[in-house]
C-alpha cells in the first residue's frame, strides 16, 4: 500500500467576504517531495499555505497535513513554517531566539548546528533588532527547521536576500529535502523554484491552472526561444509566429520568443537572410508561467517576471 500523502487538499475553497481567495483547489504532496507554488500577487498562494499551517480553515473542502488536522497541536509540532511577514523580538539575540523556539520542541536541532547550516553563526550574539532585513529573513527561515519538521512551508523565503545569501539558503533547504523532508514553497524568483522543486503548481485567481514537473510546465506552452547569428535583419517583431524580440542583433546575435517557431523559421529561411548557428529551445519556466497565467485572463503571453 502506498504511503499517505504528507499534504492532502481536497476541493478546498476559502472566501473572505465576497472575495474568493481559493476556489475548489485539490493538491497532493508525497513524503520527500519538494513542490513549488507559483502565481501572480493575489493568486491565492499565501492563503493556501495559511490553510496548511493551520492559521486559517477552509470555507469548504478539507485540508490534512501529515495525516491530521493542521490546527491540531500534535500535527503542528511536525510542521515548520516561514510566512511572508515575520516579526522577531528586537531585544533578543539570534541565539536566544533559536533557544526560545527550540524550547518548544522535544528534540530541537542544536543551536550551533542550526546556525552553521544556515550560515548564521557570526550573527549569534547580535540582537535581532540590529539585523538587516535580509539577515532577519534568514533567521526566520532557519527557525522553521529547529524542530526537525517532516514538512516545511516557505512563503517567499529569500525575499530581500542577496545572491550569496540566497545560494546558501538553497543549499540548506536542499539538505532538508535530500534527508527525506517534504517542502512546499512559494516564490517570485522562478529560478528558485527550478533550483529547489521537483514539481510545480501554478495558481491563478484562486485556481490551479497547471501542475507538473518543471519540464512538463514548460511543455504546456508552445513558446520557443529561437536564437541565431546574422548581420542586420529585417524587423522581426512583425515576423510570422513572433511574440517578442529578446535580443535585437547586438554583437550579431538575435533572439526571439515565438509562439509558432516553425512558421518563424520558414519565414527566416525564405527571407534570404544570411544567418547561422540557429538554435530552437523550449521556453524557460518563467516564460511558461507568464503564458499560462495570462492565458487565463485572455491577454497575450509575454515574457517577464510576475508582479
Secondary structure by P-SEA (a helix, b strand, c coil): ccccccbbbcbbbbbcccccccccccccccccbbbbbbbcccccaaaaaaaaacccccccccccccccccccaaaaaacccccccccccccccaaaaaaaaaaaccccccaaaaaaaaccccccccccccccaaaaaaaaaaaaacccccbbbbccccccccaaaaaaaaaaaaaaaaabbbbbbcccaaaaaaacccbbbbbccccccccccaaaaaacccbbbbbbbbccccccccccccccccccccccbbbbbcccaaaaaaaaaaacccccbbbbbcccaaaaaaaaaaaaacccccccccc
